[in-house]
Every structure is written in C-alpha cells, then in structure tokens.
Amino acid sequence: MTTSPIKGRHLALAGLLLAGAAVPAVGQQDKPESILPPGFDQPEQAPTPAPRPAPAATAPAATTPSAAPTIAPSLGNDTAPLSNSAAAEETAPATPVDLARYELPEFAKHSLARTGALAAGNTPFPAKAFGKADGRTLAVLMQRLAAPVASRWVSIALRRALMSPLDTPAHINGADFAAERAWLLLRMGEANAARAVVNDVDGDNYSTRLLQVAMQASLASADPGGLCGIADRGNQYVHQRGWALARAMCAGLAGKPNEAGQLLDQARGGTPVSDIDNLLAEKILGTGAQGRRAVTIEWGGITRLTAWRWGLATAAGEEVPLSLYATAGPQVRYWQALAPQLTPRQRAAAAELAATAGVFSNAGLVDLYSEIAEGDDANTTEGGVARDLRTAYVDTDVADRIKAIQTLWAEASTPRTQYARLILTARAASWIPADPKIAEPEKLIASMLSAGYETKAMEWRAVVPHGSVAWGLLALADPGATGPVAYGDFDSFKDAAGQRRAQLAFAGLAGLGRFETSDARRGATALNVQIGAQNDWTRAIDAAGKRGDTGMVALLAAVGMQSRVWDNVTPEALFHIVAAMRAAGMTSYARMIAVEAVTRSA
C-alpha cells in the first residue's frame, strides 16, 4: 500500500473500518501529558441495585495507567453557548439547579436522540454531520485524538462541529456521545463549548462517562458550583474522592457549614489534612454563607498542575504559580484565557496563545486589551500593548498606524506568539488602505486572513506583484476565484517563498482545484509533493468529503494535524484536508487553512 509521508508515520485508520480499533496519531510524540488523575478514563459501571442508575457508558474508554487513590479534577464554566467567531465570550455562571429536588416537566426534557448547543451568530453543522458513522468508531477517534492540533482554523471547524446539535449515531448512548464530544472540546481548550454540550443533557440521563466529563467541564471553567446539581449522583456512581469533596463543597456553598464540615472529614478518606486538593475544596466550602473558614494555600512542593487544582484555585481567587502551567497541557492556558474570574491582565498572555488554537478571536483579544487600557494597568507590559493597539486602530496617520502594528509584531519572539500578534492586529490591518508603496504587504495580508478578513485582504490583489508571497496568500484566499492559477506566477512564488512554503501553497492550491491537471502534475514532481499517494486516512477523509459529511471531515482533518506545531504537518496531509473540505462544501475553511499553513511555515 502506498502511504502519505507524514514525518515517516502512517495514518492508519483501521478504526473507521472496525469499531474499537486503534487510531495511530500523526505527531504522536507531541501528545500532551494528561492533566487528569490516573483512572479518569476508566469509568466505573453504575451499581445495579440502585434507583434510577446512571446508564453505563457504551463507548470504549481510553485508558491511562491506574493508581489509587484518585481525585478527579473538576472544571467549571458558564452555560451560555459561545459565538463560533468569538470564542472568548464569558457570562456569569448560571445558578445550579438541584436535580434531586426538581423534576423537569415533560415539555422541557431533552431527548438523547440529538444533543448539542447552538452558538449565537453561527450556523450549526447539520444534525447528520457525521453521516452514518458508527458511534463506537467516533468515540475511538475522539478519545485518541491528541489535542490541541496544529491548525487554528481546523480547530475552529472541529469546535463548531462538536458543539452543534447532532443526531446520536448508532451503537452509542446519547449521553456518552455528548460526553466524548465535550471531553475532546476540553482537551482542545474549549471549556465554554464543552460545558454547553454537557448542559444540554438532562441530569436524569447522565451516564457514568458524562458524569466524569461534567466534573471536568465544571473545573475547566472554574465553577465548582456547577457540580452541585450532580454531586450526589456522581458520588453514588463514580467512586472517586473528587465527588465526595464536591458534596462537601456544595453543602458549604448552600450555607450548611456543619454538614459541609462532616462531609469534608469523610471525603478526606485518610489523606493528610495538609493535602492541597483537600485544602482547595475546603477553601471553596468556606466561601458559602456562614463559612467562616480561613484556609491558606501553599504551592511550595507542588510539582504538577491538575484540572482540580487549577479550577478550584481560580474559583477561590488563588493565583496559580506560572511555573506550574508548564507541567500541564497547553489547553489549561486556554481555560485561563476564558476564565472571567481572572483580571484582563492575568488573562492577556494566555488569550494570545488561545487565539492561535482558535479558542479566542480577534474581537475577543481587542476587547480584552481595551479593558486593560481602561483599567489601572497602564504602566505594565500589557498596558503598553493596549496603547500600541489603540494607536493601530485610531491614529489619523496611516504611517503611525502601520508603525504601531509593526511594533506589536516585533515584540513576539516565538512562532506561536508571532502568529498570535497577527491575529491581534487583524482588524487594524484591514483598515490600512492598499498601497504598493507599503513594505512587507504579505504580513498585513496574513494578519487580515488570520481572522478571516478576506474581503479587505483581496483589495490588495491589484497592488502586489504576481508571484510574490503576498500574491500566493491572496491566490489561496480568493473567494471568487474562477480560473486556474498561471503556473508561471506560481513558479515565481516558489523562488520568493522557499521550498517549505512553496510545497504547502502548492498543496493548498491543488486541493482547491486551482491548477490545470498538467500543471498539478508538474508542480507535484518539481516540489516532491505526493498528492496522489493514499493510505487509510486519505481514503477516509476523501470519502467523507465526497459524501458531504462535514462533521467527519472536520474530525478527520484534526486527525491529520495531530501536532502542536506546523512543522509536523506535511503538504500531502494539507492537500487531502483542503480537497475534502472543498468537496464537502466547506470551502471557506479550506481556504483559511491553506493560508494559515503558508503563514505559519514562514
């Protein structure tokens, strides 16, 4: 079998052919260490002699080394669905409903036949976006996907697909299907979207898998109060210390200090009183009415950041030492970016990183820095960024606006932060009039396109030289392209862009159908891009594109980009992703992904 050379790894997707089979990941060496305690991904079955037991998980669970005792990290967040174009919207956490005391009327109950949430301002993916895929296969793919992935725009597409109201596929419980989607969203850093998917399932229908993921969603959004509606149920069916501590916290939050204290003593289960996980729970417990508990959190000696520690510390107003973030996956920084409990200044650096992964938008970044500019942080580093950003937007002199934009770019020192600054300045760049005298127009164009301002970017088409890097970006982004690209122009682009960018640009243009057949063959040979090579993954994504299964295309695109850096994404993978999205009617995503590939491989 001919294989696509993706860093020497084959993209075998036997799981698409046989439910439950392993799915080797691209760039597996970049898979982040789990931030969960051992045993999280091994859900316990609900006891049989119990009233209204939580349905047992039907999807196969991803495994992690087991150790005891375990404490499930928890994540808390608002319940409002996010705008897909502005993933940074935060609202106040909703008041938890005690499901033990409130029975939903029939008309208000949600069916497990379709789960998900609508995001304001964005058209959801179709309910049948995953076509006729087997639920067990989808569960395996989602569990084993090493998120976050390389591409901002693939991440945006996948978030929208996972969050949308979707029909439950065959051979999986609807609650488990929601759980797998929410768990993947959490690993992507999408705490708000994950919470919205979890909350669409009625509490009576929670499976053990969904109970576990619901705790993670509450912790990721730093809202332990979100556990109070399911704490008793979780403690009954998932025998982990985290659920016992959740009961104690919820009693404290409900203004029952005596009961909370008794539950806390029981939950400690022989662990030291000085255990930081216990202390954080006690800190939350004491914030309720009549709490009267003074708890001091000492981070000395703590060598690992878990979701439990991050979520409860953030909710309690305890600042997590910056050094600990390096012990967890990058998604925790994205949760930090979304946390309304933190000040804008505390969130700023994390928000820029989150933007590169599609979790934060250009508008969200600008709003965040606007808050900093209006606050008391004017003399800080973040305050300086806010001032330059204001100049980039409102200065009456175009040259001064360009200078401010370039200053913001120059402050970034890593490939990821450099791309983050392109996103930050995207709208300001779109307000710069097209002018052939402006140096480095490709960076202004790349900045606009990082946030999807393609109409404004195309205004530069008449002023940039054919065959330049700027020309290449516009050729990929052109929403109104009607004919093939002249190979002579692309030949000039190869010389200007360098081998790596030329390969990716060729793959993108070929995937978009922008070459004559003979020119596509010529370019593939000249650049050694094997767009005709096939393996299980290429066949799967090509077929999904032809069927128009947009959700499956988005998921398989992420499978093909399982790396934290673009260096591990090959031109062959990019070609199939772009071509499949184009075939499925997702051309806007396809164009932005191709542009991002060239931009981030500079």
Residue pairs with C-beta under 8 A, 6 or more apart in sequence:
1 534
1 535
2 533
2 534
2 535
3 10
3 11
3 533
3 534
3 535
4 10
4 11
4 530
4 533
4 534
4 535
4 537
4 538
4 570
4 572
4 573
4 576
5 530
5 533
5 570
5 572
6 26
6 560
6 568
6 569
6 570
6 572
6 573
7 26
7 27
7 568
7 570
9 24
9 26
9 27
9 28
10 24
10 535
10 536
11 24
11 26
11 535
11 536
11 537
11 538
11 559
11 560
11 573
12 23
12 24
12 535
12 536
12 537
13 23
13 536
13 537
13 540
13 556
13 559
14 21
14 22
14 23
14 536
15 21
15 22
15 23
15 137
15 140
15 141
16 133
16 137
16 141
16 536
16 540
17 536
19 134
19 136
19 137
19 140
19 171
20 60
20 136
20 137
20 140
21 140
22 140
22 144
23 140
23 141
23 144
23 559
25 31
25 144
25 145
25 146
25 559
25 562
26 559
26 560
26 561
26 562
26 563
26 568
26 569
26 573
27 146
27 150
27 561
27 562
27 563
27 564
27 568
27 569
28 146
28 562
30 146
30 562
30 563
30 564
30 565
30 568
31 146
31 562
32 146
32 148
32 187
32 328
32 329
32 330
32 331
32 564
33 328
33 329
34 40
34 41
34 64
34 329
35 73
35 305
35 306
35 307
35 328
35 329
35 331
35 332
36 64
36 72
36 73
36 216
36 306
36 307
37 67
37 70
37 71
37 72
37 73
37 240
37 306
37 308
38 64
38 65
38 66
38 67
38 68
38 70
39 64
39 66
39 67
39 68
39 70
39 240
40 64
40 70
40 72
40 73
40 212
40 216
41 61
41 62
41 63
41 64
41 143
42 61
42 63
42 64
42 66
43 57
43 61
43 207
43 208
43 209
43 212
43 238
44 208
44 237
44 238
44 239
45 56
45 208
46 53
46 54
46 55
46 56
46 208
46 237
47 53
47 236
47 237
50 236
50 237
52 204
53 237
54 206
54 207
54 208
54 210
54 211
54 233
54 237
55 173
55 175
55 176
55 205
55 206
55 207
55 208
56 207
56 208
57 173
57 176
57 179
57 207
57 208
57 209
58 135
58 136
58 171
58 172
58 173
58 176
58 207
59 135
59 136
59 139
59 140
59 143
59 172
59 173
59 176
59 177
59 179
59 180
59 209
60 136
60 139
60 140
60 143
61 143
61 209
62 143
62 144
69 240
69 241
69 269
69 271
70 240
70 241
70 242
71 240
71 241
71 242
71 245
71 277
71 306
71 308
72 212
72 215
72 216
72 238
72 240
72 241
72 242
72 243
72 308
73 215
73 216
73 219
73 242
73 306
73 307
73 308
73 309
73 310
73 311
74 215
74 216
74 218
74 219
74 224
74 227
74 242
74 246
74 307
74 308
74 311
74 312
75 186
75 191
75 194
75 195
75 215
75 216
75 217
75 218
75 219
75 220
75 221
75 222
75 223
75 307
75 311
75 335
76 93
76 195
76 217
76 218
76 219
76 220
76 221
76 222
76 223
76 224
76 225
76 226
76 227
76 311
76 315
77 93
77 191
77 192
77 194
77 195
77 217
77 218
77 220
77 221
77 222
77 223
77 226
77 338
78 90
78 91
78 92
78 93
78 94
78 192
78 195
78 221
78 223
78 340
79 93
79 94
79 195
79 196
79 199
79 226
80 89
80 91
80 94
80 192
80 196
81 117
81 118
81 119
81 120
81 163
81 192
81 193
81 196
82 88
82 89
82 119
82 120
82 163
82 192
82 193
82 196
83 89
83 119
83 120
83 121
83 122
83 361
84 119
84 121
84 122
84 156
84 159
84 160
84 163
85 121
85 122
85 361
85 363
85 452
86 121
86 361
86 363
86 364
87 156
87 159
87 190
87 192
87 193
87 338
87 354
87 358
87 359
87 360
87 361
87 364
88 337
88 338
88 351
88 354
88 359
88 360
88 361
88 363
88 364
88 365
88 367
88 368
89 192
89 364
90 192
90 338
90 339
90 340
91 340
92 340
93 221
93 223
93 225
93 226
94 226
95 225
96 225
96 226
96 227
96 228
96 229
97 229
98 228
98 229
99 203
99 204
99 229
99 230
99 233
100 232
100 233
104 202
104 204
109 202
110 200
110 201
110 202
110 205
111 174
112 168
112 173
112 174
112 175
112 201
112 205
113 167
113 168
113 174
114 127
114 165
114 166
114 167
114 168
114 174
115 165
115 166
115 168
115 174
115 175
115 177
115 178
115 197
115 200
115 201
116 124
116 162
116 163
116 164
116 165
116 166
116 178
116 181
116 197
116 200
117 163
117 164
117 165
117 193
117 196
117 197
117 199
117 200
118 124
118 164
118 165
119 160
119 163
119 193
119 196
122 160
124 160
124 163
124 164
124 165
125 160
125 161
125 164
125 166
125 550
125 551
125 554
126 164
126 550
126 551
127 164
127 165
127 166
127 167
128 166
128 167
128 549
129 161
129 164
129 166
129 549
129 550
129 551
129 552
129 554
130 138
130 166
130 169
130 549
130 551
130 552
130 555
131 544
131 547
131 548
131 549
131 551
131 552
132 169
132 170
133 169
133 549
133 552
134 169
134 170
134 171
135 168
135 169
135 170
135 171
135 172
135 176
135 177
136 171
136 172
138 169
138 172
138 177
138 180
138 555
139 172
139 176
139 177
139 180
141 555
141 556
141 559
142 180
142 181
142 183
142 184
142 555
143 180
143 183
143 184
145 184
145 187
145 555
145 558
145 559
145 562
146 562
146 563
147 184
147 187
147 188
147 331
147 558
147 562
148 155
148 187
148 188
148 189
148 329
148 330
148 331
148 334
148 357
148 564
149 155
149 158
149 188
149 558
149 561
149 562
149 563
149 564
150 561
150 562
150 563
150 564
150 565
150 566
150 568
150 569
151 358
151 557
151 561
151 566
151 569
151 593
151 596
151 597
152 355
152 356
152 357
152 358
152 419
152 423
152 450
152 596
153 358
153 589
153 592
153 593
153 596
154 358
154 554
154 557
154 558
154 561
154 577
154 589
154 593
155 188
155 357
155 358
155 359
155 558
156 358
156 589
157 554
157 557
157 581
157 586
157 589
158 184
158 188
158 554
158 555
158 557
158 558
159 185
159 188
159 190
159 193
159 358
160 554
161 550
161 551
161 554
161 555
162 181
162 182
162 184
162 185
162 193
162 197
162 551
163 181
163 185
163 190
163 193
163 196
163 197
164 551
165 200
166 177
166 181
166 551
168 174
168 177
169 177
172 180
173 207
174 201
174 205
175 201
175 205
175 206
175 207
175 209
175 210
176 207
176 209
176 210
178 197
178 198
178 200
178 201
178 210
179 198
179 207
179 209
179 210
179 212
179 213
179 214
180 209
181 194
181 197
182 194
182 195
182 197
182 198
182 210
182 213
182 214
182 217
183 194
183 213
183 216
185 191
185 193
185 194
185 197
186 194
186 213
186 216
186 217
186 220
186 331
187 329
187 331
188 331
188 334
188 357
188 358
188 359
189 330
189 331
189 332
189 333
189 334
189 335
189 337
189 354
189 357
189 359
190 334
190 359
191 217
191 220
191 221
191 334
191 335
191 338
192 221
192 338
194 213
194 216
194 217
194 220
195 217
195 218
195 220
195 221
195 226
198 210
198 213
198 214
198 217
201 210
203 229
203 230
203 233
206 214
206 230
206 233
208 237
208 238
211 230
211 233
211 234
211 237
211 238
212 238
214 226
214 227
214 230
214 234
215 227
215 234
215 242
215 243
215 246
216 307
217 226
218 224
218 225
218 226
218 227
218 311
219 307
219 308
219 310
219 311
219 312
220 307
220 311
220 335
221 311
221 335
221 338
221 339
222 310
222 311
222 312
222 314
222 315
222 335
222 339
222 341
223 311
223 315
224 246
224 249
224 250
224 253
224 284
224 311
224 312
224 315
225 250
225 253
227 234
227 246
227 249
227 250
228 246
228 249
228 250
228 253
228 254
231 243
231 246
231 247
231 249
231 250
232 247
234 243
234 246
235 243
235 244
235 246
235 247
241 267
241 269
241 271
241 277
242 308
244 263
244 266
244 267
244 269
245 264
245 267
245 277
245 278
245 281
246 281
247 263
247 267
248 260
248 261
248 263
248 264
248 266
248 267
248 281
248 285
249 260
249 281
249 284
249 285
251 259
251 260
251 263
251 285
251 288
252 260
252 284
252 285
252 286
252 287
252 288
252 291
253 284
253 285
253 287
253 288
254 288
255 288
255 289
255 290
256 288
257 285
257 288
257 290
257 291
257 292
257 293
260 285
260 288
261 285
264 278
264 281
264 282
264 285
267 278
267 281
268 275
268 278
271 277
271 278
272 278
276 297
276 298
276 299
276 302
276 309
277 308
277 309
279 295
279 296
279 297
280 297
280 308
280 309
280 312
280 313
280 316
280 318
281 312
282 293
282 295
283 293
283 295
283 297
283 312
283 316
283 318
284 312
284 315
284 316
285 291
285 293
286 292
286 293
286 294
286 295
287 316
297 313
297 316
297 318
299 320
299 321
299 324
302 309
302 324
303 327
304 324
304 327
304 328
305 320
305 324
305 325
305 327
305 328
305 332
306 328
307 332
309 320
309 324
310 320
310 328
310 332
310 335
310 336
313 319
313 320
314 320
314 336
314 339
314 341
314 342
315 341
317 341
319 346
325 332
325 333
325 336
330 353
330 357
330 564
333 350
333 353
333 354
334 350
334 353
334 354
334 357
334 359
334 360
336 342
336 346
336 347
336 350
337 347
337 350
337 351
337 353
337 354
337 359
337 360
338 354
338 359
338 360
339 347
343 375
344 368
344 369
344 371
344 372
344 375
344 377
344 382
345 372
345 375
345 377
345 380
345 382
347 368
348 368
348 369
348 372
348 382
348 385
349 382
351 360
351 364
351 365
351 368
352 360
352 365
352 417
352 420
352 421
352 423
352 424
353 416
353 417
353 420
354 360
355 361
355 362
355 364
355 365
355 420
355 423
355 424
356 416
356 419
356 420
356 423
361 451
362 423
362 424
362 426
362 427
362 450
362 451
363 427
365 423
365 424
366 389
366 393
366 424
366 427
369 382
369 385
369 386
369 389
369 424
370 386
372 380
372 382
372 383
372 385
372 386
373 383
373 386
373 387
373 389
373 390
377 383
377 386
378 386
378 387
385 408
385 411
388 404
388 407
388 408
389 404
389 408
389 424
389 425
389 428
391 400
391 401
391 404
392 401
392 404
392 405
392 408
392 425
392 428
393 401
393 427
393 428
393 431
395 401
395 404
398 432
398 433
401 428
401 431
401 432
402 432
402 438
402 444
404 428
405 425
405 428
405 429
405 432
405 444
405 447
408 421
408 424
408 425
409 418
409 421
409 422
409 425
409 443
411 421
412 418
412 420
412 421
415 565
415 566
415 600
419 450
419 599
419 600
422 443
422 446
422 447
422 450
422 599
423 447
423 450
423 451
425 447
426 447
426 448
426 449
426 450
426 451
426 453
427 451
427 453
429 444
429 445
429 447
429 448
429 453
430 448
430 453
430 456
430 457
431 456
432 438
432 444
434 459
434 460
434 462
434 463
435 463
436 463
436 464
438 444
441 460
441 463
441 464
441 470
442 464
442 468
442 469
442 470
442 473
444 460
445 457
445 460
445 464
445 470
445 473
445 474
446 473
446 595
446 599
448 454
448 456
448 457
449 457
449 473
449 477
449 592
449 595
449 596
449 599
450 596
450 599
452 588
452 592
454 477
454 479
454 591
454 592
455 479
457 473
457 474
457 477
458 474
458 477
458 478
458 479
458 480
460 470
460 474
461 474
461 478
464 470
464 471
464 474
465 471
466 486
466 489
466 492
467 488
467 489
467 490
467 491
467 492
467 493
467 495
467 496
468 492
468 493
468 496
469 493
469 496
469 497
469 501
469 598
471 489
471 493
472 490
472 493
472 496
472 497
472 501
472 505
472 598
473 595
473 598
473 599
475 481
475 485
475 489
475 505
475 509
475 514
476 505
476 508
476 509
476 512
476 591
476 594
476 595
476 598
477 591
477 592
477 595
478 591
479 587
479 588
479 591
481 512
481 514
484 514
484 515
484 516
484 519
485 509
485 514
485 515
485 519
487 515
487 516
487 519
487 522
487 523
490 505
490 506
490 509
490 519
490 523
493 502
493 505
494 502
494 526
494 527
497 505
497 598
499 527
500 601
501 598
501 601
501 602
502 527
503 527
503 528
503 529
503 571
504 571
504 574
504 594
504 597
504 598
504 601
505 594
505 597
505 598
506 523
506 524
506 527
506 529
506 571
507 529
507 531
507 571
507 572
507 574
507 575
507 578
507 594
507 597
508 574
508 575
508 578
508 591
508 593
508 594
508 595
508 597
508 598
509 515
509 594
510 520
510 523
510 524
510 529
510 531
510 575
510 579
511 574
511 575
511 576
511 577
511 578
511 579
511 582
511 590
511 594
512 578
512 579
512 582
512 587
512 590
512 591
512 594
513 579
513 582
515 523
520 531
523 529
524 530
524 531
524 532
527 571
529 571
529 572
529 575
530 572
531 571
531 572
531 575
533 572
537 556
537 559
537 560
537 576
538 572
538 576
540 556
541 553
541 556
541 557
541 560
541 576
541 577
541 580
542 576
542 579
542 580
542 583
544 552
544 553
544 556
544 580
544 584
545 553
545 579
545 580
545 581
545 582
545 583
545 584
546 583
546 584
547 584
548 583
548 584
548 585
549 584
550 584
550 585
550 586
553 580
553 581
553 584
553 586
554 586
554 589
556 580
557 577
557 580
557 581
557 593
560 569
560 573
560 576
560 577
561 569
561 573
561 577
563 569
566 597
566 600
566 601
567 601
569 597
574 593
574 594
574 597
577 590
577 593
578 590
578 593
578 594
579 590
581 587
581 589
581 590
581 593
582 590
